[in-house]
Amino acid sequence: MNGVIWCIMEKIMVKFEANAAEVARLTCQLFDNACELVREVPSYTLRTNLTGRFWEKIEKVLSG
């Protein structure tokens, strides 16, 4: 599990340790939010080397 997500989950579990249903609900909500981000925010894999055209690739993505 990603470190940031684990930190959030740990805080949720500590705060709501007596209420398993609330922990489950918040866990599902956190997962749903992460899935929504993955669907909505574009991401790219950029490979670079010493002779590559790094800035040309950046400009191509930014221009649409």
N, C-alpha and C positions, 0 to 999 in steps of 0.2 A: 504494500500500500504506500502511496506517495507520502512523503514526510509531512507536507502541509495538511493533507487530508487526515492523516493519523492524528496530528495535533488537534485539529478541530473535533474529530471523533472522541479523543480523550477528554476534551473539555465538556462535550455533551454528556459523556458517560458519567463524569464526576458530578456534574450539576444535577442530572436526573437519575442517579443510581437507584433510587427507590421506585422509579416508575418505568418499568421495562417497555410499556406501550409507547410512552413519549419518546424514549430513546429510539425505538424502532421507527416511529413516525419521522423523527428528525433525521435519522440515517437515510431513509428513503428520500426525503426532501433534499438532502445534501447530494445524493447520487443523481436525482433528477436534475438538479441545478447544474451539476458537472456535465451531464449528458447534453443539456441545452447549450452550454457554452461550446462544447465540441461541435455541435451542429451549426452554430451561428458564427463563430469566430474562425476566419480562415487561418490556416497554418501552412507552412512550407518547409521543405527540407532544402537547405542551401549547402551545397558542397563547394568548397573553395580550394584553390591551390595557388602556387606562386605565379603561374602564368595565366590564370583564369580571368574571366571578364565579370568579376564580382559586381561592380556597380552597374553594368549593363543589365544583369539579371535583376537587380534590385529595382532599377528604373522600369523594367518591363512589368514587373509585378505591381508596382505602385501606379503605373499609368492605366492599369485596368486590363 
